Amino acid sequence: MMALNRHRLKYLVNHGALGAKTAQNLLGRTDLLLTVILIGNNLFNTIIPVLTTSIALRTFGHDNLVLSIATGIVAFLIIVFAEIMPKIVGATFPEKIALPASLMIAPLMRVTKPVVWFVNQFANGVLRLLRINTSQGRDQRLSTEELRTIVLESGSFMPTKHRSILLNLFDLENITVDDVMIPRRRVEALDFEAPLEDILHQLETCYHNKLIVYQGDIDRVLGVLHVRKTLSALHNRQVDRETLRELLADPYFVPTGTPVFQQLQYFQESRHRIALVVNEYGEMEGIVTPEDIIEELIGEFTTTLPRSGAGRGGWNEDGECIVPGSMPLRELNRWLHLTLPTDGPKTLNGLILEALEEIPEGDVCMQIGDAKLEVLRSDDQAVRTVKLFKPGANPQKKTKKLLSRR
């Protein structure tokens, strides 16, 4: 009965399984349950040898050899049939054994209640004298890591997609908006000081429904513009800057380092759909939306913006893929099923620069973890284009340098 999974038992109780409720009540008083089981077990183990010895003495007389042989046989039978075999069967099939057994143990506990109470009080008194607190061991709550282990070991009992979502949910505690935001360089924004013709053209051709509007510099944000509503409002009105200013919604700022799960709650409470991530100096680092956080849970499901020249086909026939250096590592891992480290730099460019400790000049091939990559293009500021090789593939092209980072 002790081998029963408590969470599985709760499930059986909720579904009305025979004996489940009784077993749960018995396990709620482990001290009484153990007392009844141990009393019955020890009485059996004591009475059988006594009876066997008595029968041997009556049959064969006071023969020491016969008594030794009889005692050995009885001890062997008790160990095998009363100890080892029942415990192995009970541990292998806890539900099949414990649930029916609970229906017999429960009335037995009521019948032997006075004896059980006396023995239990005596045992608890000794434990108190020894300063052993038994109440501390009754907490059955699982930690996050224990839950993660249960999900990982669920195997065929849980669909792969469901298991992936649950594991991603556990990771939300450890990631911040910096990990999921669209970085500043990839933010499509509208310059309020641009010519009106350029502003209108950008509104008609942009990929997003909402645009960040700034004045001169992107750190001087004026507000957020709803593109479709703006185009509808300007359809029968003269386009001027004052009209655009009236259509701006107040920007919503969040500091860098905000936990993702907390930010998702903020989105629910404030009803905002876009947040500007700013650092301690008030400079914009990027933007984050509820969709970015949800994609961290279930994988990418929106492709409204072309990915800076990165095709979405994944690996080609040769096991290669060309991506921009500005691509976030978490997105890259999710897309290509890689395991690039995400506890440091947030982008592929940052990871390469951290490994090389300099901006590479010319082609450089390196290995980070199990992923091989080749720098195709870089300038004085950053790595612009990178070719990735699928783990297990053998890149044929020779490069000038070969570096490894484990």
Protein Blocks (a to p, Z undefined) as FASTA:
>chain_A
ZZpcfklmmmmmmnopghklmmmmmmmmmmlmmmmmmmmmmmmmmmmmmmmmmmmmmmno
pafklmmmmmmmmmmmmmmmmmmmmmmmmmmmmmlmmmmmmmmmmmmmmmmmmmmmmmmm
mmmmmmmmnopafklmmpcbdcfklmmmmmmmnmmmpcfklmmmmmmmmmmmmpcfklmm
ccfklpccddfkbcfklmmmmmmmmcbfbdcddehiaklcfbdcdfklmmmmmmmpccdf
klmmmmpccdddddehiafklmmmmmmmnopabdcdddfkopafbdcdfklmmmmmnopa
bdfbcgehiackbpafkopacddfklcfklmmmmnopabdfklcfbfklmmmmmnopace
hjddddehjbccddfbdcfkbcfbdcdddehiacfbdcfbdcddZZ
